[in-house]
């Protein structure tokens, strides 16, 4: 039997959180948190809507690196060089350890080839 899981959707935008509450009201294992991921005491895995090169200096990736440290970006980029010859294709994903026992894993999941503003696009 598989252990129960919970999906936590976190955002500081109250309108987005309200829309999520409406969209996921029938899903008991989806929790909506109005705030920032840094406020969560624990989670198993965080998904990074990244870029193909592992450049983690803007948007949510910058917040991830501020929280977990520069070493995580170095390891993400090294893995991209080894496993994807330097460019991880959009739509792929790999899991990497963060080094934080309360937040142990990051899913590096490119939604764009290079860093760009995604507002108004279908990328994420």
C-alpha positions as CSV (number, residue, x, y, z in Angstrom):
1,X,0.0,0.0,0.0
2,X,1.3,3.5,-0.9
3,X,1.7,6.0,1.8
4,X,-0.7,9.0,1.7
5,X,0.7,12.1,0.1
6,X,-0.2,15.8,0.1
7,X,0.4,18.4,-2.7
8,X,1.0,21.8,-1.3
9,X,0.5,24.8,-3.7
10,X,2.2,27.9,-2.3
11,X,2.0,31.5,-3.6
12,X,2.1,35.0,-2.1
13,X,-0.6,36.1,-4.6
14,X,-4.0,35.9,-2.8
15,X,-6.0,35.9,-6.1
16,X,-4.1,32.9,-7.3
17,X,-4.6,31.1,-4.0
18,X,-8.3,31.8,-4.2
19,X,-8.4,30.4,-7.7
20,X,-6.6,27.3,-6.6
21,X,-9.0,26.8,-3.7
22,X,-11.9,26.8,-6.1
23,X,-10.2,24.6,-8.6
24,X,-9.0,22.0,-6.1
25,X,-11.9,22.1,-3.5
26,X,-12.8,18.5,-4.2
27,X,-9.2,17.2,-3.7
28,X,-8.6,16.5,-0.1
29,X,-4.9,16.0,-0.5
30,X,-4.2,19.4,-2.1
31,X,-3.4,22.1,0.4
32,X,-3.3,25.8,-0.6
33,X,-0.9,28.0,1.3
34,X,-1.0,31.8,0.9
35,X,2.7,32.7,1.5
36,X,6.1,31.6,0.5
37,X,7.7,28.1,0.5
38,X,10.3,29.3,3.0
39,X,7.5,29.4,5.6
40,X,6.7,25.7,5.3
41,X,8.2,23.8,8.2
42,X,8.7,20.7,6.1
43,X,8.0,19.1,2.6
44,X,9.6,16.2,0.8
45,X,10.0,17.8,-2.6
46,X,9.8,21.1,-4.3
47,X,9.3,21.6,-8.0
48,X,11.4,24.2,-9.7
49,X,10.0,25.5,-13.0
50,X,13.5,26.0,-14.3
51,X,15.4,26.7,-17.4
52,X,17.4,24.2,-19.5
53,X,20.8,25.4,-18.3
54,X,20.2,25.4,-14.5
55,X,20.7,29.2,-14.3
56,X,19.1,29.8,-10.9
57,X,19.5,33.5,-10.4
58,X,16.0,34.8,-11.0
59,X,12.4,34.3,-10.0
60,X,11.6,31.3,-7.8
61,X,15.0,29.7,-8.6
62,X,16.7,32.7,-7.0
63,X,14.5,32.2,-3.9
64,X,15.4,28.5,-3.9
65,X,19.1,29.2,-4.0
66,X,18.9,31.9,-1.3
67,X,17.2,29.3,0.9
68,X,19.3,26.2,0.1
69,X,22.6,27.8,-0.8
70,X,24.7,28.3,-3.9
71,X,26.0,24.7,-3.7
72,X,22.6,23.4,-4.9
73,X,22.9,25.5,-8.2
74,X,26.4,24.1,-8.7
75,X,25.2,20.5,-8.3
76,X,22.2,21.1,-10.6
77,X,24.4,22.6,-13.3
78,X,26.9,19.8,-13.0
79,X,24.2,17.2,-13.3
80,X,22.8,18.9,-16.4
81,X,26.3,18.9,-18.0
82,X,26.8,15.2,-17.3
83,X,23.3,13.8,-18.0
84,X,22.1,16.2,-20.7
85,X,25.4,17.4,-22.3
86,X,24.8,20.8,-20.9
87,X,21.2,21.5,-21.8
88,X,18.3,19.7,-20.1
89,X,15.3,19.5,-22.5
90,X,12.1,21.3,-21.6
91,X,9.6,18.8,-20.3
92,X,12.2,16.6,-18.6
93,X,12.8,16.4,-14.9
94,X,15.4,15.1,-12.4
95,X,15.3,14.9,-8.6
96,X,18.3,16.2,-6.7
97,X,19.0,16.2,-2.9
98,X,19.0,19.7,-1.3
99,X,21.0,18.8,1.7
100,X,18.2,20.0,4.0
101,X,16.6,17.2,6.0
102,X,13.3,19.1,6.4
103,X,13.1,19.8,2.7
104,X,15.2,17.0,1.2
105,X,14.5,17.1,-2.6
106,X,14.2,19.4,-5.5
107,X,12.7,18.4,-8.9
108,X,14.5,20.4,-11.5
109,X,11.9,20.7,-14.3
110,X,12.7,23.1,-17.2
111,X,9.6,25.0,-18.5
112,X,11.8,27.2,-20.8
113,X,15.1,26.8,-22.6
114,X,16.6,30.1,-21.3
115,X,15.5,32.4,-18.5
116,X,12.6,34.6,-19.6
117,X,9.5,36.3,-18.3
118,X,6.7,33.7,-18.6
119,X,3.8,35.9,-17.8
120,X,1.3,35.5,-20.6
121,X,2.8,32.3,-21.9
122,X,1.8,28.6,-21.5
123,X,5.3,27.6,-20.3
124,X,4.6,26.8,-16.7
